[in-house]
Amino acid sequence: MSSDRNPEAASAEYLTDVLRRNGVIGNSHVHEVETESSRQLLLSRIIRLRLKYDREIPAAPGTLILKTGLDGDALKRPDVGRAEVAFYDKIAPEMPPGTVPSCFDTEWNGETRSWHLLLEDLTDSHVIATAWPLPPTREQCEAIIDTRAKCHARWWDDPRLGTSVGTLPDAAATDKYQRDLTGHFTNFVDRLGDLLSADRRALYEKYFEVLPDLLAQRRSRRNLTLMHGDAHVWNCFLPRDAGGSVRLFDWDGWRIGVAAGDLAYMMAVHWYPDRRRLFERPLLDRYHATLLAHGVTGYDRRALEDDYRVAALMSLATPVFFVVYDIPPYVWWSHLERIMLAVDDLGCRDLLR
């Protein structure tokens, strides 16, 4: 459990220094900090801080969000937070304007594995579309898809991918991924027992046979971009007012990969067939059109369709890793069922022949 003690980054002195460095409060200082709320999530703690200043400063934020690790979690998951800190340090400044929350401060301590992010508070201006696991409206999905496409287009085949930004998996890395996945699958089978039918076990085994070929595209340096990696709709802030912009958050899973992986995670993993069949194709059409409008070339609609089917098939790995990461069954069990339905709906078994 997380304690009620706030980290140093929530102190008035620390926040004064941060806001001065960001040119927000001039020579003024934070007079008082109140913890308005504190929520423990699966992998982090979210603290809403209310700030008071020594004088009235119109441009100064009245509230901020402090995201930090859980007490004692560094021993269990030592790299949680590291990737998201790197994202806000190096990548967020180059994302399309208005697509991610503004970040005032980051910290990653390599010795203690402690970390934090100090982010703008979007509580009053934005909202999560629905209460998990209810799906959003079509209009909300369109706004999310547009923003995802803009972000993907920004980094599409960028020459910095795999050099100064992120790591492009090499043969050794993809081999390790496959070994880990197949090894974890043994534990997954033991965990589920007869809840995993013989047909589904056979599907996984065939999937493992073709996995090396499916992973090869990630090493091709073609049609790759910067993925969110955890692209469900509840990791999006939607504007309360018309004219506002969607903000994508929770970037701890970002990586270089095939963009359709984010789309499949949003739809194939999280939506049941009736919703997915209604929205899936129109949203893919819209996504592709937005990619082209933002400068992506040489990637036709059929290529997106093919990538999406492959991504849906590769989603079979998601519940396996969730079990290893101790994600509760109320999350991954439904994922498994929806993924299996999507695999059949999309003809993904044809990719195994």
C-alpha positions, 0 to 999 in steps of 0.5 A: 500500500502507498503511504499518505506521506507526500514526496519531496516534489510536493513541497512548496520549496520544490514546486517554487524552484520548478515553476521558476525554472519554467518561467511561470511565476517569476521571482514569486514563490509557492506559499502553500501546497494542499493535497486535494486528492491521492489515488493509487493505481496499478503501477503509480500514485496520482496526487492532485496538488492545490497551490497558493502563491505569495501574490496573485499570478494570473498565469500560474497553475492553481493545481498540478498533478504529481505522478509517482511510484508506489512505496516499495514497488521499485523492488518488484517492478524496478523499471516502472516510470523510467520510460515515461520519464524519458518520454517527457524528457525527450519526446513530448516536446516534439509531439504535435501541439496539444496532444500530450499534457504539459510537463513541468518536471521529471525525475528518475533515480537510477539507484533508488528507482524512485521517479516522478512527473509533475504535469499540468492538471487537466481535471477542469478542462478535460474528462475521461470519456467513460467509466471503464470498461464502457466504450466511448461514443463514435464521436469520441472515438473519432477524436481519439483516432484523429489524435493518434493518427497525428502522433503516429504521422509525426514520427512515421519512419523518422530517421531518429527512431532506433538511433537517438529515439528509442531502441529498434529491436534486433534479432537477439531482442526479438528472439528473447521476446519469443522465448520469454513469451513461450516460457510464460505461456507454460505458466499461463496454461497452468494458471488457466487449466481447462479454462483454456480449451484445446483449440485455443492452446493449438491456436497459440502454438501455431501463433508461436510458429509464425511469430518470428516472421511477424516480428521481422517487420519491427526490424525492417525500419519501414512503416514504423512509428512511435507507439503509445503502447497502452492505447486504450481509450481511458488513457485519453483526456477528451476536452469538455468544450468544443475546440479543445484538443484530446490529450494522450497520457500514461506513456510508460509503454511507448516504443517503436513499432507498427502503428496498427498495434495501438489501434488493435489495442484500442478496438480488438482487445477492448471491444466486444464484436457488436461494437467493434463491427460497427465502428472498426472499419469506419475508424480505420478509414478515418485513421488512414485518411488522417495519416495521409493528411499529415504527410504519410506517403507510401502506405495504402489502406490495404497495408493498414488493413493487413497490419491491423489483422497482424496486430490483432493476432499478436494481441494474443500475447497481452493476457499472457504477459498480464498474468506474469505482471500480476495484473488482476484477472478481472482485466486480462480474462475479458481481454482474452475472450475479446481477442479470441473473438476478434481473431476469428472475426478478422480472419487472423487464423489465415495468417497462421497457414 
